[in-house]
Amino acid sequence: MSNVSPSTPNDQPPPAPGPMAASPLTRAVLEIDEYASGLGWDQPARLFALVDTAQLRAQEPGLAAQLGLDEADAAAPLTPVEQDEIPSGTALDEFLATIAWPDAVAGCALTVERLMLPPSAEASVPDGLDEAGLAKWVANHPDRQEVRMTVAVLRDGARESALRLREKDSPTEVLTGSDLVPGLAEALSATFEA
């Protein structure tokens, strides 16, 4: 992953950097969100291992150099490392249930796009819809919004999330918080239970 800002037209100043994240986990979530944003929308879910940057430099100097994590760099304490692509056609919860992380992995993160509705739409959900019917109903709802969710957890139980709406696709419009996507955070935390 890179910290390179997207290019801007010559007559435009580059965007101002966002506020410094309060915790290493928040920084990692925002780094992953920025990376996913650079890939554009309509992307598959992506899984990341979160590794301690100092340990990575010490134990895997070749990989650290390949990732551009020079010791002179003021690198973030956690380094996201993208994993192999999630198999298409596999339900996310089923896939996450198959994961076991080595001890060197401090945490993990997932970025996924979904459609969401405002809470006011909940009362109008038709009764008796199966999962496919509900997905179709949401996809056709006039108040639906596309959202990219990035959720990260650490082995010690710390959690962080970032939400980016497609209609407000700007780094200054990213919402962060530890309990924004609790179900996904629980599923990620379960990948560390053995």
C-alpha positions as CSV (number, residue, x, y, z in Angstrom):
1,M,0.0,0.0,0.0
2,S,1.2,3.5,-0.7
3,N,0.8,6.8,1.0
4,V,1.0,8.6,-2.4
5,S,-1.8,11.1,-2.9
6,P,-3.8,11.0,-6.1
7,S,-2.6,13.4,-8.7
8,T,-4.5,16.6,-9.1
9,P,-4.7,18.9,-12.2
10,N,-1.8,21.4,-12.4
11,D,-4.1,24.3,-11.6
12,Q,-5.4,22.8,-8.5
13,P,-3.5,22.5,-5.2
14,P,-3.3,19.0,-3.7
15,P,-5.9,18.2,-1.1
16,A,-5.0,19.1,2.4
17,P,-4.1,16.0,4.5
18,G,-6.7,14.8,6.9
19,P,-6.3,15.1,10.7
20,M,-3.8,12.8,12.3
21,A,-5.6,9.7,13.5
22,A,-5.7,9.2,17.2
23,S,-4.6,5.6,17.4
24,P,-2.5,3.2,15.3
25,L,-5.6,1.2,14.5
26,T,-7.5,4.3,13.3
27,R,-4.5,5.2,11.1
28,A,-4.5,1.7,9.6
29,V,-8.2,1.8,8.9
30,L,-7.9,5.2,7.2
31,E,-4.9,4.0,5.2
32,I,-6.9,1.0,4.0
33,D,-9.9,3.2,3.2
34,E,-7.6,5.5,1.2
35,Y,-6.1,2.5,-0.7
36,A,-9.6,1.2,-1.5
37,S,-10.8,4.6,-2.6
38,G,-7.9,4.7,-5.1
39,L,-9.2,1.5,-6.7
40,G,-12.6,3.0,-7.3
41,W,-16.1,1.6,-6.5
42,D,-17.7,-1.7,-7.4
43,Q,-14.7,-3.7,-6.0
44,P,-14.7,-7.0,-4.3
45,A,-14.2,-7.4,-0.6
46,R,-10.5,-7.2,0.4
47,L,-8.9,-8.8,3.5
48,F,-5.8,-7.4,5.2
49,A,-3.5,-8.7,7.9
50,L,-2.3,-6.0,10.3
51,V,1.3,-6.5,11.4
52,D,3.5,-4.6,13.8
53,T,5.7,-2.5,11.6
54,A,8.8,-2.6,13.9
55,Q,8.5,-6.4,14.1
56,L,8.1,-6.7,10.4
57,R,11.3,-4.6,9.9
58,A,13.2,-6.8,12.3
59,Q,11.9,-10.2,11.3
60,E,11.3,-9.7,7.5
61,P,13.7,-6.9,6.4
62,G,13.3,-8.0,2.7
63,L,9.5,-7.7,2.8
64,A,9.7,-4.5,4.8
65,A,12.0,-3.0,2.1
66,Q,9.6,-4.3,-0.6
67,L,6.8,-2.5,1.2
68,G,8.8,0.7,1.5
69,L,9.1,0.6,5.3
70,D,12.5,2.1,5.7
71,E,13.7,2.5,9.3
72,A,14.2,6.2,8.7
73,D,10.6,6.4,7.7
74,A,8.0,7.6,10.2
75,A,5.9,4.6,9.2
76,A,2.7,3.9,11.0
77,P,2.9,1.4,13.9
78,L,0.7,-1.1,12.0
79,T,1.2,-2.1,8.4
80,P,-1.8,-3.5,6.4
81,V,-0.8,-6.4,4.1
82,E,-3.4,-7.3,1.6
83,Q,-4.2,-11.0,1.5
84,D,-5.2,-13.2,-1.4
85,E,-8.5,-12.4,-3.1
86,I,-11.6,-13.7,-1.3
87,P,-13.1,-16.5,-3.5
88,S,-16.1,-15.3,-5.5
89,G,-19.4,-17.0,-4.7
90,T,-18.4,-17.6,-1.1
91,A,-20.4,-16.0,1.6
92,L,-18.3,-13.6,3.6
93,D,-19.2,-15.1,6.9
94,E,-18.4,-18.6,5.7
95,F,-15.1,-17.4,4.3
96,L,-14.1,-15.6,7.6
97,A,-14.9,-18.8,9.5
98,T,-12.1,-20.6,7.6
99,I,-9.4,-18.1,8.6
100,A,-6.7,-18.7,11.2
101,W,-3.9,-16.1,11.6
102,P,-0.2,-16.8,12.5
103,D,1.0,-15.3,15.8
104,A,2.9,-12.5,13.9
105,V,-0.4,-11.0,12.8
106,A,-1.5,-8.4,15.3
107,G,-4.9,-7.8,13.7
108,C,-6.9,-7.9,10.6
109,A,-9.2,-5.7,8.5
110,L,-11.7,-6.0,5.8
111,T,-13.1,-3.6,3.3
112,V,-16.4,-4.3,1.7
113,E,-19.1,-2.4,-0.3
114,R,-22.8,-2.7,0.6
115,L,-26.1,-0.9,0.0
116,M,-27.7,0.6,3.1
117,L,-30.9,2.3,3.9
118,P,-31.7,5.0,6.4
119,P,-33.4,3.8,9.7
120,S,-36.6,5.3,8.6
121,A,-36.9,2.7,5.8
122,E,-36.9,-0.2,8.2
123,A,-40.6,0.1,8.9
124,S,-41.4,-0.3,5.2
125,V,-39.6,-3.6,4.7
126,P,-42.1,-6.1,3.3
127,D,-42.8,-9.2,5.4
128,G,-41.7,-12.6,4.3
129,L,-38.7,-11.7,2.2
130,D,-35.8,-14.2,2.0
131,E,-32.2,-12.9,1.8
132,A,-32.2,-12.6,-2.0
133,G,-35.6,-10.9,-1.9
134,L,-34.5,-8.4,0.7
135,A,-31.3,-7.6,-1.2
136,K,-33.4,-7.0,-4.4
137,W,-35.8,-4.8,-2.4
138,V,-32.9,-2.7,-0.9
139,A,-31.2,-2.4,-4.3
140,N,-34.4,-0.9,-5.8
141,H,-35.3,1.4,-2.8
142,P,-35.1,5.1,-3.8
143,D,-33.3,6.0,-0.5
144,R,-30.5,3.4,-0.8
145,Q,-26.9,4.5,-0.5
146,E,-23.7,2.7,-1.5
147,V,-21.2,2.6,1.3
148,R,-17.7,1.2,1.7
149,M,-17.0,-0.2,5.1
150,T,-13.5,-0.8,6.4
151,V,-13.4,-2.6,9.7
152,A,-10.3,-3.6,11.7
153,V,-9.8,-5.5,14.9
154,L,-6.7,-6.4,16.9
155,R,-6.0,-9.5,18.9
156,D,-6.5,-7.5,22.1
157,G,-10.1,-6.7,21.2
158,A,-9.6,-3.1,19.9
159,R,-11.8,-2.2,17.0
160,E,-12.1,0.6,14.5
161,S,-14.2,1.2,11.4
162,A,-14.4,3.7,8.6
163,L,-17.5,4.4,6.4
164,R,-17.4,6.2,3.1
165,L,-20.6,7.0,1.2
166,R,-20.3,6.8,-2.6
167,E,-22.3,10.1,-2.9
168,K,-19.8,11.8,-0.5
169,D,-16.6,10.2,-1.8
170,S,-14.1,12.4,-0.1
171,P,-11.4,11.8,2.5
172,T,-13.0,14.6,4.6
173,E,-16.4,12.8,4.6
174,V,-15.2,9.5,6.0
175,L,-16.9,8.6,9.3
176,T,-14.8,6.6,11.9
177,G,-15.8,4.9,15.1
178,S,-15.2,1.7,17.0
179,D,-18.8,0.5,16.9
180,L,-20.1,1.4,13.4
181,V,-20.2,-2.1,12.1
182,P,-20.4,-4.4,15.2
183,G,-21.4,-7.6,13.4
184,L,-18.5,-7.5,11.0
185,A,-16.1,-6.6,13.8
186,E,-17.3,-9.6,15.7
187,A,-16.8,-11.9,12.7
188,L,-13.2,-10.5,12.3
189,S,-12.5,-11.0,16.0
190,A,-13.6,-14.6,15.7
191,T,-10.7,-15.2,13.2
192,F,-8.3,-14.9,16.2
193,E,-10.1,-17.4,18.4
194,A,-8.6,-20.9,18.2
